[in-house]
Amino acid sequence: MNPIIFNLEKLPDWFGVLPEIILLVFAALVIILDLFVSQKKILAAVSLIGIIASGALSLGFWGTELSFFNGLILTDSFAVFFKLLFLGVSFLIVLASEDYVNSFRRLQGEYYALLLLATTGMMLMAGAGDITTVYVSLELTGISLYALTGFLKDRKSTEAALKYLLLGAIASAVLLYGLALIFGITGKTGLGEIARAVQAQLSGSASVSPALFLGLVLLIAGFGFKIASIPFHMWVPDVYEGAPTTVTAFLSVASKAAGFAIIMRVITSVFAAPDWLARDWATVFAVLSVLTMTAANIVAIPQSNIKRMLGYSSIAQAGYLMVGLAALGSSPFPGALAGMSPAQSGVLFFLASYAFTNLGAFTAITIIAQKIGSDEIADYAGMGRRSPLLALALTFCLVSLIGIPPASGFMAKFYIFRAAVQADLLWLVIIAVINSVISAYYYLRVVKVMWLESPPSAEKVPSSALPTVSLAVSCLGVLALGTIPGLIMKLAEMVNQFMP
Amino acid sequence: MLAGYGLIGLFFIAVLIFSLALVVIPVVLRYLGIVPARPGGVKQSVFECGMETIGRTWVQFNFRYYYYALVFLALDVLFIFLYPWAMKLRELGAYGLTAAFILVLIVIIGYVYAWKKKALEWK
């Protein structure tokens, strides 16, 4: 029944998690160094070296299709794509945190170490081949992020961390229940084995057993918490507002991307066959997508705090991404779910574009907040005159979030919507486009405040070197993906998932 | 598959009957007048429930208990992982020894951290 998994090159098991091991070693190193070294700048440097080393090792697994630890860990181009995305994001976050971390003096080592640990968890999520790995890596990420959220130790930050912890625990419980039901029905824990068992049970029948369907719905709910789709988004505004801004950026980009990675691993590939089952969950994603986009865009309009506004904006972006998931499920191409479908490459491209865009926006906000000490949109008045380059960068990122051509957001939405139209989801695309227009209102409001209103003081907003570098890289990324999208798109089209 | 759970079901039913019987039998015996009702201090005392508390239980505990519990927990988990390793020590060989060593090292890093951060001091 179970085909024995051969490791083609007879590699030792630990070899498959070498990038993660390296990152863990560097996280431990940061903790130890923090205890004995008084010069804290070195911690950021060590973290950056660890991230680069781990990224270089991950790159070596591109195109391989191997499984390690009896299928617990898979390495394929899908995992590598996401690992590089997470590492890139945490690299930019470490750069952007330089000033910010210096301002809280204590606990600097813990900050970098937890960031690396969260990244490790996400990398394991991308390469999970078994529901046990899925859960353990999800918790590693989650617990690190709960701690990071409460880092400021003030009232709002603590409240945010507690809310995130409690709601995260509930989401974990829901997810576990779903996993348990699916295990109960199929009797397997490996993702490939589950896929085959589901296929065997459902072939010939036209309906799914209620327990399996309940399990599937609970999985979507559990992962929906991770990607912050409505109605599992309750934690987002408070957590985004209370958490340190750099952590908010990390949450909104890496954590969300990890959620989509795990959804594409566990739901869209495992439950891909038979066709009608795929259409079932595609419908669920389509409905969630409409809810998420519409509600988030409307609620974002009256927000006065820019972190809260970007929180709702990131919920809305998850809605656009779920259009891609819906397209993935109702794709007319046979075998499209094994990878190589326009919907999957569209989602991957969108995630890459969104990572650069949102990181840029949050880095700009971090730099500005560092100076003016406020996250209120009204306080951004005249930022265009106080700090033209910073305001320009933020404007560019917001324009990209709307989806206007020179920026990458346009191409990202274009690819996803094209895939959705090909999958006969024109109605969903129309709703998504209407939503993009609604979203322009609240994004452009910030732009208007920055450029057209007069500043309260003529004082310049200085920014230190490393965060500026991070911001510049993000903006260049947005520009590059927007003008030569073929570059990443070629890669995203090559990405495929390996299921032993 | 369901038949496999049948034994567990039977067990549950037996448990249910047994625990209900334990409650019902004394009541029935009392009702029939077989057992006399003679309440006393010893009979009504806390039975097999530990010591009686001294003072109120709603006092604040020193949060350092929590540190100690946490630090101890790490060691506890380490032992859980070391047991199966120790049982298969010979078969696992050098690979197992290295793995166990790394595991201990990770916990030691945790203890060094706790020690340097003064979590082990009672002040």
Interface residues (C-beta under 8 A of the other chain):
Chain A: A28 I31 I32 L35
Chain B: I106 I109 V112 Y113 K116 K117
